[in-house]
């Protein structure tokens, strides 16, 4: 099974309890999902850069259905920044995590963590699956060819502070340099720009209201 960069980010960023522990990773995860929906032509941006439906969601991206439904059924369209910020509480983030996690369980890459409350069921990446994703990224340093999808994943891991957690200091620095160097390459898909532009804006808002957002994230996601 060929994984998308959002699925691969899940494997690398979600912990053994099936949780995303930081605001940065949550934002990158949601932005990755939006990027995939745009690239697939399922949603698009109107003249005001608001996200709207473009065509019905197909099975290939069924794991993003919670995000697709949220974007396409709300009364007032919102842009990517506003949508990413909406997902900083567990009420919307958890269903998306569950959907992506379930797709990985079906592929044999994650294990289901049962819970008495269905809304709290989680999916933990299998260690060997997470390791394969990290090795794929490390291959970039060994002269391996990096596809647009790999570079999108690399950018997400960079902004989500996963690189410095999973790689040595030297490797993380080299991978960050690679991601930022290729971000200026005109041949890279516009989706890569979405990571840098919109996540940076979201981070600014997080920094402006750290106590409030951290409290919300603790209550709804970490519980």
N, C-alpha and C positions, 0 to 999 in steps of 0.2 A: 504494500500500500504506500503510495506516494503522499507524504504529508504536506500540508500547507505551512507557511511560516508561522501562522497563529497557533496551529497545533504543536509545532515544534517549540515555540516559545512557551507554551503551557508545560511541556515536558521538562524544559530547562528551568522554569521560574516557579512552578508550583511545588510546595514542599511535601514531605512524606505523609502529612495529614490532609493533603488535598486542598491546601489553602494558599492564597497569595498574601504574603505578609506585609507588603509595602504599597503605599499609594502609587509610587512610580511604576511598579510592575502592573498594577491594576490598570493604570492609564494606558500603558503600552499595549496591554492585552486587548483592550477595547479598540484602540486606534488600529491595531493590526486587523481586527475583525472588520472594521469599517473600510479599510484599505482593500481587503479581499472582496467585499461586496461591490465596491466601486469598480475594481479591476474586472470583475465578472460581469459588469453591466446590470447588476440587480438594483442598485440605487445610483442616483446621480445628483449633481449639485445644480440648483436652479441659478438664475441670474444674480441672486443675492447670496449665493454660496450655501444655501440651505439644502439639507439632504431630503430627497424625495424618492418615491418608488420609480423604477424604470421598467422592471418586468418581474413576473412572479419568481420566487426563489425556487431553485432546482435542487435535486437530491445531492449534487456534488458539494453544496455548501449548506446542507441541512443542519449541520452543527451550529450554524450562526443564526438559526431561526429566531431565537429570543431577541437578538439585536435587530434583525431585519424587521420583525413585527413591531418592535418599539419605534423604529425610525419611520415606518410606512403607515402606521395607524394613528399616530398622534394628530391632534387637531391643528397644531401650529408647528410647522417644520422648524428644525434647529440645525445649526451648522455643526461641524465636527468637534470644535472645541466645546460647545455647549453639551453635545451628546456625550463626550468623554467625561465631562464633569458630572453628568447625571448618574454615571455608573460607579461613583465613588462610595455608594452605599450598597449594602448587601442585598437590598430588596430587588435591585435590578442586576447587580453583578453576579450573584449566586446562580440564578437560572442559566446565565450564559456560561459560567464555569462548569455547571453540571452538564450542559449540552455538549460542550467541547470535550469534557472529560469522558462522557459516555461514548463519544465517537472513538476515543482512544482505547477505551476498554474493549469495544467491539473489535478493534484492530489488534488486541492482545498487548497493548502498550501501557495500560493503566489498570489499577485494581480498585474495585468499588469498596468504599467504606460505608457500611450500612449505618442508618440512624433511625430512631423511632419516628422522627419527623421527616417526611419526604423532602422538605425544603432544605434539610441539612445533610442530605446524602452527598458525599464527596468522592472524588476520584483521584487517587494518588498515582503519580507516574511511576512505572517500574524503573528501578535504578539503571538497568541495562539499556532501557529506552532513552533515558535522560543522558546517559553516557554517550550513546551514539550521536545524539544531537550536538553535544559538546565537542566530540571528535570531528564532526563535520565542520564545525566552526574553526577548530584548531587547524584543520587541513589548509585553510586559507593562508596560514603562516608558513606552510610547507610548500608553497607554490601552487597549490591546487586552484583550479579555476573556480571563480565565484560567480554564480548566476545572480540575476536580479533578485530572485527570491532569497538566496542566501544572504545577500547584502541587506535586504530588508530585515531579515532575522537578526543579523549582526547589529544593525542600528537599534533594534528593539532591545536586544540584550545589553547594549551599551547604555541607552537611556534608562533602562530598568535597573541599572546597577547590578546586573547578573554577572557581567564579565569579571569584575573585581572580586566577586564571591567564589566563582568557579574556576578561575585561572590564576596562575602566578602573577605577581606584580608586573613582570616583564612582558608576559604574554598578553595580559589585559591591556597594557599600554600600546603594544603593537597592534592588537585587534581594534582598539579605539582609533588609532591613527589610520588604519585601513578603512574603517567604516566612514570616517570623516573625510578622508581623501576621495573615496569613490562617491560620496554624496554629491560632489561637485561635477561628476562625470555626466555629461548630457545624455548618455545612452541609458542611464539608469531610469527605471520607471518612475513616473511622478509620485507613485505611492511612497517611495523612500522619503520624498520631501515632506509628506504628510506627517511622518514620524517626527522629523526635526522641527517643523513649524508648529504643528498643533500641540504636540506633547510639551514643547518648551513653553507655550502660552499657558497650558494647563498647570505646569510646574510653578509658573509665576503666581497663579491664583492660589495654589497650595501653600506656597511660601507666605503669601499675604494673610492667609487664614489657617495657620498650622494647628492651633489648639482645637478649633472647631472641627476641621476635617478629620484630624486624628481621632477625636472623640467619636465622631460618627462612624469611622471605619472600624474602630475597636468594638463598638456596640453591635454593628450589623454583620461584620465579616469575620472578626476574630472569635466571636462567641460560639 
